[in-house]
Amino acid sequence: MTSCNRVILTGRVATAPRRSYRPDGIPVIQFPLELNDTKDPSGHEKPHGDMGLALNRTRSGNLINIVAFGKLAEFKNNPLQSGQTLRVEGELKQRRWQTPEGKNRTRTEVIATDLRTLEEANRTMDLHERGEEG
């Protein structure tokens, strides 16, 4: 049996991405992608902003950890912002490690192969539907 590991998600950047660099100098960004909008306690949609810091919000969706390397981490010199709608394509990976205290930890994340703002993703889809190159 052949397996397939491809994930396509659309959601909002929950908090501003953390940028770092691998020892070989390759840039890396990490951020949580929220798959559903946040709601206030009464169930009404709240305005988007820094979703991770608002104390009066409850999460109605899932946070998925996203990691991007190299040119994707540079995101075309246009930094990602909290609340921005994003389409992420990539592979699902799971990391396991042990803390210095001996506790086992697991983290599931999507290693991005493509990142696009929703506006870019819609523009690309429109071009493909008309048979034009993107």
Secondary structure, DSSP 8 states (H G I E B T S, - for coil): ------EEEEEEE-S--EEEE-TTS-EEEEEEEESS--B-TTS-B---S-TTT-TT-B--S-EEEEEEETHHHHGGG----TT-EEEEEEEEEEEEEE-TTS-EEEEEEEEEEEEEEHHHHHHHHHHHHTT---
